[in-house]
């Protein structure tokens, strides 16, 4: 179910970024709560794109 998947992604973001020196802890907590609320209301969706890129680097 999409909500289950979104909760796990949100948990990953939270555990990865909590305590990061460049993030304001209060703003981050509010952002997380907003996303949780959106999940519960069915307003947050996950869209994934599979992008394959190929590049060639040449000497300058």
Rosetta silent file (secondary structure, phi, psi, omega in degrees, C-alpha in Angstrom):
SEQUENCE: XXXXXXXXXXXXXXXXXXXXXXXXXXXXXXXXXXXXXXXXXXXXXXXXXXXXXXXXXXXX
SCORE:     score description
SCORE:     0.000 S_00000001
   1 L     0.000  142.296 -173.677    0.000    0.000    0.000 S_00000001
   2 H   -61.629  -40.097 -179.463    1.268    3.448   -0.936 S_00000001
   3 H   -61.489  -41.114  177.804    0.860    4.964    2.551 S_00000001
   4 H   -59.829  -47.088  179.290    2.996    2.183    4.049 S_00000001
   5 H   -61.970  -45.557  179.636    5.710    2.811    1.451 S_00000001
   6 H   -62.372  -38.823  177.661    5.579    6.588    2.001 S_00000001
   7 H   -61.840  -38.783  178.836    5.917    6.154    5.767 S_00000001
   8 H   -68.632  -38.880  176.255    9.075    4.120    5.228 S_00000001
   9 H   -64.116  -44.279  179.171   10.541    6.723    2.899 S_00000001
  10 H   -62.348  -40.028  177.159    9.722    9.439    5.412 S_00000001
  11 H   -62.295  -41.831  177.514   11.327    7.384    8.186 S_00000001
  12 H   -60.595  -46.316  178.856   14.471    7.020    6.061 S_00000001
  13 H   -60.831  -44.312 -178.854   14.606   10.790    5.474 S_00000001
  14 H   -62.850  -48.749 -177.288   14.079   11.449    9.185 S_00000001
  15 H   -69.889  -29.040 -179.876   16.750    9.042   10.412 S_00000001
  16 H   -76.066  -38.983 -171.990   19.213   10.188    7.762 S_00000001
  17 H  -103.439  -10.998  179.182   18.824   13.934    8.282 S_00000001
  18 L   -59.356  131.161  179.177   17.938   14.290   11.967 S_00000001
  19 L    83.442    1.875  179.062   20.627   16.290   13.696 S_00000001
  20 L   -64.243  131.781 -174.432   22.163   17.529   10.438 S_00000001
  21 L   -64.813  -20.210 -178.840   23.936   20.806   11.218 S_00000001
  22 L   -93.974    1.388  178.542   22.500   22.600    8.174 S_00000001
  23 L  -109.500  133.826  173.009   18.867   21.820    9.031 S_00000001
  24 L   -74.549  120.611 -173.616   16.815   23.763   11.523 S_00000001
  25 H   -59.662  -40.426 -178.835   15.448   21.058   13.836 S_00000001
  26 H   -67.338  -45.226  178.892   12.108   22.789   14.426 S_00000001
  27 H   -63.504  -39.907  179.160   11.464   23.424   10.731 S_00000001
  28 H   -64.789  -43.166  178.272   12.453   19.857    9.881 S_00000001
  29 H   -61.951  -39.987  178.019   10.111   18.449   12.540 S_00000001
  30 H   -66.512  -40.145  178.399    7.275   20.592   11.164 S_00000001
  31 H   -61.576  -45.776  179.097    8.045   19.443    7.622 S_00000001
  32 H   -60.376  -44.490 -178.924    7.957   15.803    8.748 S_00000001
  33 H   -65.358  -38.894  176.552    4.647   16.286   10.562 S_00000001
  34 H   -59.778  -44.736  179.256    3.140   17.996    7.524 S_00000001
  35 H   -64.834  -40.788  177.684    4.140   15.030    5.358 S_00000001
  36 H   -61.589  -43.674  178.373    2.722   12.553    7.914 S_00000001
  37 H   -62.124  -40.935  178.724   -0.548   14.471    7.969 S_00000001
  38 H   -64.420  -38.216  176.838   -0.638   14.464    4.167 S_00000001
  39 H   -61.605  -47.054 -177.806   -0.093   10.695    4.120 S_00000001
  40 H   -62.766  -33.460  179.558   -2.974   10.163    6.550 S_00000001
  41 H   -86.382   -2.587 -179.178   -5.287   12.330    4.430 S_00000001
  42 L    74.478   22.663 -177.400   -4.219   10.559    1.233 S_00000001
  43 L   -95.697  -16.556 -178.324   -2.777   13.770   -0.198 S_00000001
  44 L  -101.028  129.855  179.107    0.853   12.709   -0.552 S_00000001
  45 L  -124.070  164.358  178.431    1.788   10.450   -3.434 S_00000001
  46 L  -116.186  126.291  177.203    5.029    8.915   -4.644 S_00000001
  47 L  -121.555  124.611  179.597    6.115    9.304   -8.253 S_00000001
  48 L  -117.276  141.929  176.443    9.232    7.497   -9.445 S_00000001
  49 L  -124.530  131.106  175.176   10.990    7.900  -12.750 S_00000001
  50 L   -92.580  110.118 -179.395   13.549    5.465  -14.065 S_00000001
  51 L  -114.474  125.323  174.983   16.131    7.580  -15.855 S_00000001
  52 L  -109.282  122.453 -178.581   19.072    6.030  -17.655 S_00000001
  53 L  -120.854  145.187  177.438   21.774    8.495  -18.603 S_00000001
  54 L  -133.921  133.731  178.749   24.937    7.980  -20.585 S_00000001
  55 L  -137.771  155.730  177.439   27.708   10.489  -20.967 S_00000001
  56 L  -125.757  128.724  176.156   31.126   10.615  -22.519 S_00000001
  57 L  -102.537  131.222  178.891   33.926   12.784  -21.158 S_00000001
  58 L  -115.745  154.513  176.389   36.580   13.876  -23.588 S_00000001
  59 L   -61.190  142.409 -176.909   39.880   15.545  -22.910 S_00000001
  60 L   -69.371    0.000    0.000   39.586   19.331  -22.985 S_00000001
